[in-house]
Amino acid sequence: MRECICLHVGQSGVQLGSAVWELYCLEHGISQDGCLTDAQLADEDDTSFHTFFSQTQQGKLCPRAVLVDLEESVIDEVRVGSYRDLFHPAQLISGKEDAAN
């Protein structure tokens, strides 16, 4: 089995990364909170989601990703967005400074 780890850096990286993970969830039958949907549970042979997601002891799927930005507001959009329960808080790294000139 192969595993991919994604690193999303900066405003555009975080925004694109957030959209990509939403798409991965839709494609692999994973709900917004990281649980498998009923359709995915019925298909026991499909384990392709393990490439992009790690599974916790409770059975929740967590993206193999880190999102980083110096500006807190960009990461906060992910923290309060519809997929907020998908990411572990340690995966969302933000600074206190703005990188703008």
N, C-alpha and C positions, 0 to 999 in steps of 0.2 A: 504494500500500500504506500502511496506517495502522500506527502503532506506539504501544503503550501502555507507559508506565513506571509501576510501582506502588511506592508508598512505604508501608511498614508500620512504624508507630511504637508503642512501648510494648509491654507484655506481651501484651495482648489483640490488638493489631495484628500482632505477630510470630507469635503462635499461629494466628490466623486466616489470615494470609498463608501460613504454612507449609502449612496444610490446603488453601488455594486452589491453591497451586502443585502439590501432589500431584494435585489434581483436574484441573488443566490438563494435566498430563502424561498422565494416564489418558485424557482426552478426545482428545488429539492424538497418541497413540501414541508417547510419548517415555518412555524407560526412566529408571530412578532415577539413572543417571549422565549423562543428557543426550543419549543417542544415540537415533536413531529406531529403532523396532521394525521387524521384517521386514514387518509388515502396512502400516505407514506408508511404508516404502521402496517397496513395490509400487505405492502410489497416488501417482504423480509429480505429478498435477494438484492435489493438496491441499497448498497452501502457507499455509493459514490460521494455522498456528502461528507464522509470522513476525511476527504482530501482537504476541505476548507474549514471544517468544524471539528472541534474537540468535544468530547462528551464528558460531562461531570458525573460524579457518583449518583446524583439524583436523576440522571437521564437527560438533563437539559443540554442542548447543543450551544456551544459558544464559538464565535468566529476566531480563527487563528489570525488575529489582526491587532495592530497597534495604531491608534490615531493620535497624531501629535500636531500641536499648533501653539505658537506663542500667544495668540489672541484667544482669550477665554471664551468669547462669545461664539466662536465657530464650533468649539467642542461642546459648548452648552446646548447648541441646537441638536446635537446627537443625544445628549443626556436627557433632554426633555421631549424628544421626538417620539414618533410612534413605535420605533424599534429600540427604545431606551432599555428595555429589559433583556435585550439580546446580548448586549456588551457587559463585560465585567468592568467595574469602575477603574481598575488598575490598567485597563487597556486604553483609557481616554486620558491623555496627558496634555495639560495646557499650562502656559506660563502666565505671569502676571503683567507682562509687558506687551506692547504692541510693536510690531516690526516696521510699521509705517514711518516714513521720513517726517 
